[in-house]
Amino acid sequence: MKFETLLYEVDGRVARITLNRPEVFNAINERMPEDIANAISLANNDDNVHVIILTGAGKGFCGGYDLKAFAEKPGENPGIQDMPWDPMIDFSFMNRATQHFMSIWRSHKPVIGRIHGDAVAGGSDIALCCDIIMMNETARIGYPPARVWGCPTTAMWVYRLGAEKAKRMLFTGDLVTGKEAEEMGLIYKSVPMDNLDDAIDQLVDRIKGVPKNQLMMMKMMVNQAYENMGLSSTQTLATLFDGITRHSPEGVWFKQRAEEVGFKQAVKERDSGDPIPSSKTKSSE
């Protein structure tokens, strides 16, 4: 199987999936979610594989959706429609991505997230679907689009952190380091970058000796508890809200601003802490 946006390799009982768009911080394009799901399926269908490692090429894990394509480029795209917009068209597009990311969660084989560099926005959606996450202690994770132009469609923040800490992260859109993420219970463990691979190898070595059927049963049992809490319903609401955020008055401002000054400057202004304007505010000036 050929992949456009990632690398896939198997070494003994371990499959490694590497997001591979390092020139754009492994930003998510239209193809990447499907590639992830296909790679997970490939590993699940390989009788030799017992455990999967998911990581990113280059300096970071994943910087989120490719805002150069989805925000900075003028006009409509799969994530943006001219007004009036059809929310179900948007939902269908984003739900496909969400379900592809959730292939990590639904994988019959454990998926270990290796977060050596930042996992931001949609990149955190991917990372938080992993069964166990190990981070470089200075790498950062967070969902800045919670400030405007996004809602985390996999909704894993609340299921990993609980209500109060999830609200703290999503009310602010702040990034936290791997060390802070471990302290708040968002991830399993953070270590210095020089020790990250050794720490993951030790964990993987313990897991890969376990029979596949045992691993599958343990994962299904734990996951079912979260499914019974309403994970699917929460994700449906979050995915619908994600489309609304991109077509709200403030969301329209962000898109217009990205077209005017580039997405990096628009993100800087969004995340500065200053009040976020709207397209209505701009038109009335």
Number of C-alpha atoms within 10 A of each C-alpha: 7 10 15 11 21 19 19 19 12 14 9 10 18 19 24 20 24 22 26 23 21 17 10 16 24 27 25 23 17 16 12 23 20 19 22 27 18 17 24 27 15 15 25 20 12 12 10 15 19 26 25 26 20 23 23 25 20 18 14 23 33 33 22 24 20 19 20 17 16 21 26 21 17 14 13 11 12 13 18 18 17 11 8 7 13 11 15 12 15 20 22 15 15 19 21 14 22 24 18 21 27 20 21 27 22 20 21 23 27 25 26 23 27 22 27 28 26 27 28 26 24 27 24 24 25 28 28 26 23 25 20 17 23 24 31 23 22 18 23 24 28 24 26 25 24 20 21 21 23 21 27 23 25 26 22 21 22 17 14 16 18 13 11 10 16 17 14 12 19 20 13 16 21 18 19 19 19 29 19 17 22 19 13 14 13 22 23 16 20 25 19 16 16 10 11 19 17 12 16 18 12 10 14 20 13 9 17 19 12 12 10 20 12 11 18 16 13 14 18 17 10 10 15 12 11 12 13 9 11 11 18 14 11 16 20 17 14 21 26 19 19 25 28 19 19 24 23 15 16 20 22 23 24 27 25 21 20 22 17 14 11 17 23 13 13 21 18 10 15 21 19 10 11 8 9 16 15 16 17 12 12 10 8 6 5
